[in-house]
Amino acid sequence: MISTKAFVRADGSTTIICPECRIAKNVSAVPFKGKKHLLKVRCPCGKAFTVQLDFRHHYRKNTDLPAKYSFVDTPADGKFIVQLTNISLSGIGFTTNSPNLLKIGLDLIIEFNLDDKRKTLIKKKITVRNIREQAIGCEFTGNEAFEKNLGFYLQNN
């Protein structure tokens, strides 16, 4: 079965587009928030498909960038190398070979270079929000969240 993705807007609405005939329908995703994010849909053209509802506040760009993190409260521990897998205006995702060093709520400093023309250096404070085996999800902390260079990078796929 074909699967598509639909981004949910701030007002809770989304547009579902049939992958077969491209008919678009605006629907409310509010009843599914916090519950079901994968829906089975049948279009009037007869095509059945699944729709993954994405409730994220910001667009998330897939990446494959090397990065380093260090602990905020113990910088003497050195830097740990990770692979940045995605980035948005509000956070990042990365993979690590040593997830056991991390705990939810832990503050870190992350450093990486974007793969733009200038190889822009990004250095931000982050907080670990979720850990799934070797995949770590983090949120930019406080006033670290917005950066002009990062916003420009995310707009230019």
N, C-alpha and C positions, 0 to 999 in steps of 0.2 A: 504494500500500500504506500502511495506517495505521501510524503510529509512536507509541510510548509511551516513557516514561522510567521506570526503576526505580532507586531509590537503594540502594546496597549498604551494609549495616550493618557495624559494626566487626568482627563475627565472620565476615564474608565472605558472609553470606547476603543474599538479596533476595527480594522478592515480586513475581512477574509476574502482572499482571491483564489478562485478555482484554478489549479495548475493546468487544467485541460482546456477550458473555454475562456478563461481570464475574466469571468463575471466577478464583480466585486460587490460585497455586501457589508455595510456598516452594522456592527452589533455591539451590545454592551457586554463587557467582560467582567463587570462588577460581581456577578454571582459566582464567578470562578476564582476570585482573588483569595489566596490563602488555602484554596482547596484543590481544584482540578486545573492543571495547566495544559493537559494534552486532550484535545477534543477530537471525536470522530465526526466528520461532516459529510453530507451527501448534497451535491450541487443539483440544481434543477436539470442540468444537462445529463445527470445520471452518474457522474464520476464521484466515487467515494475516496476521501483522503483524510489525513490527520492534520490538525493544526496545533502547533506548540505556541501557547500564549506567553509572551515575554513581557513581564511587568516591570522591567528595569527602568530606572529614571533616566539613564544615559545610555547612549549607543556604546556597545562594547566591540572593540576591534581586535581580531585575532592577530597575534604577533608570534615571532620566534626570535626573541632577543636575549642575549646573555645579560645577566644582572648580578648585583651583589647586595646582600643585606648585612646589617650589623645590628646588634642590640643597642637600644637607646641608653639604658641604664648601665651597661657594661661594655663600653666601646673597646676595652682592652682585649676582648675575646676575638677580635679580628673580624674579617668579612667572610661570608659564606656565599659561594657561587650557586646561582639558580638559573632557571630558564623561564623568562617572562612569556606567558602563553596568551594573555589578553590584557587589554587596557581600556579604561573609560575615563571620563572626567572625574569620577568619584572613587575609582579604585583600580586594582590590578589583580591578576591571577598569575601564579607561577608554579612550577614544579621543582621539587627538591629531592635529593637522595637522602636527606636526613630530616624527615618531618617530625621525628621524636624530639627535636630541639625546640619545637614551636608549640605554643598553647593559645587557645582562643583568648583574645583580650590583650595579648602581648604587643607592646609597641616596638617597632623596628624602624631603621632608616634604610631605604632602598635607593640604589644608584644604578642607572643604566643610560645608555645612549640610544636615542631614537634612530631609526634607519632612514632619516630624512637627509637632504643634501648636506646640511651642516653637522650632522651627527650630534644633534643637540643633547647635552648632558641634562638629565633629570635626576634630582636628588630630593627625596621627599620622606616625610615621616608617615608611617602607615600603622594600622592596627589590624592584627589577624582577626578575621571574622568567621572563617570556616576552614576546616581541614578535612579533606577526603583522600585518605591514603597519602600519596605524594603530591596531590594538588592542593594548593593553598590559596584562599581568597582573602584579599586585604582591602581595607578602605583607607583612602587618604584621610589624614587627621586634621581637624580644625581648619585653620586658614590655609593649610597646605593643599586644599582641594582644587582650587582653580589656578591654572597657569596658562598664560597666553600661548606659549609654544606648544603645549600639550593639546589645547583646544584646536589650534591650527592643524596640527598633525592628524587629529581625529577626523577633521572635516575633509581632509584630502586622502581619500582611500587610495 
